[in-house]
Amino acid sequence: MLIDPRFEDPTEFLELDLSDTFHFLPSAPEGTVAHQRASYTIIALGLNTRDYLPVTRADAYTNYLSHLTCYVEAKQKNGPPKRLAQLEQTIRTHHHPSVWREVKRQHPSLQDMKHLFEAAPEALTW
């Protein structure tokens, strides 16, 4: 039942609530095997019950938002390529890459991220 990230992509089973709780949720409809596996994995690994995890995910979201905002502002002002590369590298190597992956996946429905990705679509490949 446990999702094995060595052989399966967890994002096919889980999504991260980036608008409120920063909890992982099953992405498949209730009653499906995929939903059951996602729920089991969330519970077994304590993905939402260890208090510090949602807090650090929220912090990571805020950091990604801040760095992407800086990148877009620098890009719009024709900032030095070295500065743009530094901001890109900061985003690529920041903690909690699962949050960044979800930001990219959910950006069309995230008010604070949507316009940033429109201004810097290259960030979707980072």
Order of alpha helices (4+ residues) and beta strands (2+ residues): beta-beta-alpha-alpha-alpha-alpha-alpha
